[in-house]
Amino acid sequence: MPGATSPWRVNDVVRYDRMRHNATTLTALLVAVARAGDYEAEPARVELAGWRREVGAVDGFDRAAVAALTERIDLRIRELEVPQ
């Protein structure tokens, strides 16, 4: 529709894209854990499925929800990146 305004602002799109990018990073980290095949493999698969559901379900127009999910994803990435 010409002349219609979007409920998204430019910074909203950037934040949503950042959340999706970080979710991809988290997915890669969890897949690596799952492929290791040790006792952490199955919990990593379950966790990965949960993250995928949450990322898919977040309302991209809800700034607070996107920010909260991004923060949780970032925290989990930091936890997984700490050398064990």
GROMACS elastic network, one bead per residue, 0.5 to 0.9 nm:
[ bonds ]
;  ai    aj funct       b0    kb
    1     4     6  0.56217   500
    1     5     6  0.88357   500
    2     5     6  0.87079   500
    5     8     6  0.85068   500
    6     9     6  0.73177   500
    7    61     6  0.72490   500
    8    11     6  0.80946   500
    8    12     6  0.58546   500
    8    13     6  0.67551   500
    8    60     6  0.86065   500
    8    61     6  0.65291   500
    9    12     6  0.51437   500
    9    13     6  0.66728   500
    9    14     6  0.89369   500
   10    13     6  0.53332   500
   10    14     6  0.64877   500
   10    15     6  0.88226   500
   11    15     6  0.61143   500
   11    16     6  0.85233   500
   12    15     6  0.51025   500
   12    16     6  0.60816   500
   12    17     6  0.84895   500
   12    60     6  0.81463   500
   12    61     6  0.77464   500
   12    63     6  0.69390   500
   12    66     6  0.88583   500
   13    16     6  0.50772   500
   13    17     6  0.60156   500
   13    18     6  0.84528   500
   13    60     6  0.82870   500
   14    17     6  0.51033   500
   14    18     6  0.60651   500
   14    19     6  0.86155   500
   15    18     6  0.50018   500
   15    19     6  0.61902   500
   15    20     6  0.86840   500
   15    63     6  0.84257   500
   15    66     6  0.73842   500
   15    67     6  0.75039   500
   15    70     6  0.83590   500
   16    19     6  0.50654   500
   16    20     6  0.62970   500
   16    21     6  0.86225   500
   16    60     6  0.64664   500
   16    61     6  0.88850   500
   16    63     6  0.85335   500
   16    66     6  0.64124   500
   16    67     6  0.83396   500
   16    70     6  0.84421   500
   17    20     6  0.50456   500
   17    21     6  0.60589   500
   17    22     6  0.85330   500
   18    21     6  0.50042   500
   18    22     6  0.60605   500
   18    23     6  0.84265   500
   18    70     6  0.77730   500
   19    22     6  0.51699   500
   19    23     6  0.60715   500
   19    24     6  0.86895   500
   19    55     6  0.83150   500
   19    66     6  0.70487   500
   19    67     6  0.79723   500
   19    69     6  0.73983   500
   19    70     6  0.50099   500
   19    71     6  0.86064   500
   19    73     6  0.77856   500
   19    74     6  0.87135   500
   20    24     6  0.63204   500
   20    25     6  0.87819   500
   20    55     6  0.74257   500
   20    70     6  0.83928   500
   21    24     6  0.51138   500
   21    25     6  0.64563   500
   21    26     6  0.87632   500
   22    26     6  0.61502   500
   22    27     6  0.84938   500
   22    70     6  0.74428   500
   22    73     6  0.67768   500
   22    74     6  0.69302   500
   22    77     6  0.81350   500
   23    27     6  0.60690   500
   23    28     6  0.86670   500
   23    51     6  0.77932   500
   23    52     6  0.80852   500
   23    55     6  0.73648   500
   23    70     6  0.81165   500
   23    73     6  0.65131   500
   23    74     6  0.85129   500
   23    77     6  0.89380   500
   24    28     6  0.62993   500
   24    29     6  0.87393   500
   25    28     6  0.51827   500
   25    29     6  0.63894   500
   25    30     6  0.87632   500
   25    77     6  0.75809   500
   26    29     6  0.51008   500
   26    30     6  0.61748   500
   26    31     6  0.85286   500
   26    48     6  0.83199   500
   26    51     6  0.87217   500
   26    73     6  0.70235   500
   26    74     6  0.82396   500
   26    76     6  0.74858   500
   26    77     6  0.57208   500
   26    80     6  0.84388   500
   27    30     6  0.51691   500
   27    31     6  0.60155   500
   27    32     6  0.85486   500
   27    48     6  0.64549   500
   27    51     6  0.82364   500
   27    52     6  0.83199   500
   28    31     6  0.51323   500
   28    32     6  0.62237   500
   28    33     6  0.87706   500
   29    32     6  0.51877   500
   29    33     6  0.64817   500
   29    34     6  0.87890   500
   29    77     6  0.76163   500
   29    80     6  0.70059   500
   29    81     6  0.80712   500
   30    33     6  0.50230   500
   30    34     6  0.61287   500
   30    35     6  0.85656   500
   30    41     6  0.86348   500
   30    44     6  0.56533   500
   30    45     6  0.72352   500
   30    47     6  0.79253   500
   30    48     6  0.63603   500
   30    80     6  0.81756   500
   31    35     6  0.60158   500
   31    36     6  0.85862   500
   31    41     6  0.85333   500
   31    44     6  0.73371   500
   31    45     6  0.73593   500
   31    48     6  0.77851   500
   32    35     6  0.51481   500
   32    36     6  0.63346   500
   32    41     6  0.88300   500
   32    44     6  0.89686   500
   33    36     6  0.52693   500
   33    37     6  0.75399   500
   33    38     6  0.82734   500
   33    40     6  0.67901   500
   33    41     6  0.58791   500
   33    44     6  0.63737   500
   33    45     6  0.85739   500
   34    37     6  0.59843   500
   34    38     6  0.78304   500
   34    40     6  0.67933   500
   34    42     6  0.65092   500
   34    43     6  0.79748   500
   34    44     6  0.54886   500
   34    45     6  0.60565   500
   35    38     6  0.82516   500
   35    41     6  0.65947   500
   36    39     6  0.88719   500
   36    40     6  0.81126   500
   36    41     6  0.65923   500
   37    40     6  0.73560   500
   37    41     6  0.52979   500
   37    42     6  0.82766   500
   38    41     6  0.56057   500
   38    42     6  0.84594   500
   39    42     6  0.70434   500
   39    43     6  0.80403   500
   40    43     6  0.55491   500
   40    44     6  0.60859   500
   40    45     6  0.87882   500
   41    44     6  0.51896   500
   41    45     6  0.63743   500
   41    46     6  0.88618   500
   42    45     6  0.50755   500
   42    46     6  0.63186   500
   42    47     6  0.85868   500
   43    46     6  0.50771   500
   43    47     6  0.60323   500
   43    48     6  0.84712   500
   44    47     6  0.50112   500
   44    48     6  0.59783   500
   44    49     6  0.86125   500
   45    48     6  0.50423   500
   45    49     6  0.62869   500
   45    50     6  0.87257   500
   46    49     6  0.52171   500
   46    50     6  0.63981   500
   46    51     6  0.88500   500
   47    50     6  0.50673   500
   47    51     6  0.62919   500
   47    52     6  0.86608   500
   48    51     6  0.51656   500
   48    52     6  0.61833   500
   48    53     6  0.86919   500
   49    52     6  0.51216   500
   49    53     6  0.63128   500
   49    54     6  0.87487   500
   50    53     6  0.51817   500
   50    54     6  0.62730   500
   50    55     6  0.86883   500
   51    54     6  0.50406   500
   51    55     6  0.60436   500
   51    56     6  0.84083   500
   51    73     6  0.84465   500
   52    55     6  0.52523   500
   52    56     6  0.60593   500
   52    57     6  0.84884   500
   53    56     6  0.51683   500
   53    57     6  0.60092   500
   53    58     6  0.86577   500
   54    57     6  0.50728   500
   54    58     6  0.61013   500
   54    69     6  0.81404   500
   55    58     6  0.55061   500
   55    59     6  0.89144   500
   55    66     6  0.89276   500
   55    69     6  0.77633   500
   56    59     6  0.84273   500
   57    60     6  0.88889   500
   58    61     6  0.86932   500
   58    62     6  0.78727   500
   58    65     6  0.66966   500
   58    66     6  0.67576   500
   58    69     6  0.80665   500
   59    62     6  0.53608   500
   59    63     6  0.83093   500
   59    65     6  0.70235   500
   59    66     6  0.73030   500
   60    63     6  0.71097   500
   60    65     6  0.79542   500
   60    66     6  0.65001   500
   61    64     6  0.89573   500
   61    65     6  0.85704   500
   61    66     6  0.81312   500
   62    65     6  0.53531   500
   62    66     6  0.62921   500
   62    67     6  0.86545   500
   63    66     6  0.52014   500
   63    67     6  0.60725   500
   63    68     6  0.85323   500
   64    67     6  0.50855   500
   64    68     6  0.60155   500
   64    69     6  0.85257   500
   65    68     6  0.51169   500
   65    69     6  0.60780   500
   65    70     6  0.84225   500
   66    69     6  0.52489   500
   66    70     6  0.60011   500
   66    71     6  0.85580   500
   67    70     6  0.50837   500
   67    71     6  0.61577   500
   67    72     6  0.87225   500
   68    71     6  0.51488   500
   68    72     6  0.63353   500
   68    73     6  0.86750   500
   69    72     6  0.51008   500
   69    73     6  0.60816   500
   69    74     6  0.84920   500
   70    73     6  0.51019   500
   70    74     6  0.60363   500
   70    75     6  0.85504   500
   71    74     6  0.51162   500
   71    75     6  0.61758   500
   71    76     6  0.86924   500
   72    75     6  0.50956   500
   72    76     6  0.62532   500
   72    77     6  0.86463   500
   73    76     6  0.51586   500
   73    77     6  0.61785   500
   73    78     6  0.87016   500
   74    77     6  0.50731   500
   74    78     6  0.62836   500
   74    79     6  0.87024   500
   75    78     6  0.51753   500
   75    79     6  0.63133   500
   75    80     6  0.87921   500
   76    80     6  0.62304   500
   76    81     6  0.85865   500
   77    80     6  0.51605   500
   77    81     6  0.60748   500
   77    82     6  0.87631   500
   78    81     6  0.51186   500
   78    82     6  0.63680   500
   79    82     6  0.55942   500
   79    83     6  0.89946   500
   80    83     6  0.79326   500
   80    84     6  0.87668   500
   81    84     6  0.85947   500
